Structures are given as structure tokens and as C-alpha cells.
């Protein structure tokens, strides 16, 4: 499991709910999520994915200038 700088992790224990902000990227041993000081597994908060429509992608494509070939 790669833990990247700037990520936020939350404890899943309802009584603890500690949060950490990663200051240095690292690779967690064992390939599992980090654990809180209370012993519970930590997870990243849910971030709703953004929908990119065809129109949005088409406008971005048009912004590139043609090459001088």
C-alpha cells in the first residue's frame, strides 16, 4: 500500500475518530492500511468522483493549437 504525501486518513473507531495528514510518502509493510494509535484500521475519506462529459473533453481538446507541419 502506497501512502502519499498530502493524503488524509481517518480512524474507523467511532470513539476515537483520529485523523492524520501524511507529511512524507512511504510504502506500508504488509500491503494493508495504516493503523491508528488505538489499534483500529485507518481509511481515506470518501471523495465523490467527478463526471467528465463529452462536451467538457471536447472543449479541452479544441484548446490545443495545431502544429506547424
Phi, psi and omega in degrees: 000123176272131176248118187256148178304135178095347179288152177244134180236143180237141175288140182270357177284120183299333179276336184266296179054032177293154177230147174232150173244120186288127181257343179218130179295148179202179177237120182287138179287143177085354177070020180246169179294154178294161178248147178285168177294339177278350177104348181280154177290144177255147178226156175283145178294150180291133175237119182294130180292150178267141178268124178256117182274164179300320181297318178296316180292323181293320178296318179296323180293323182289341184285347178281137179279150178289146179285155183269063181254000000 
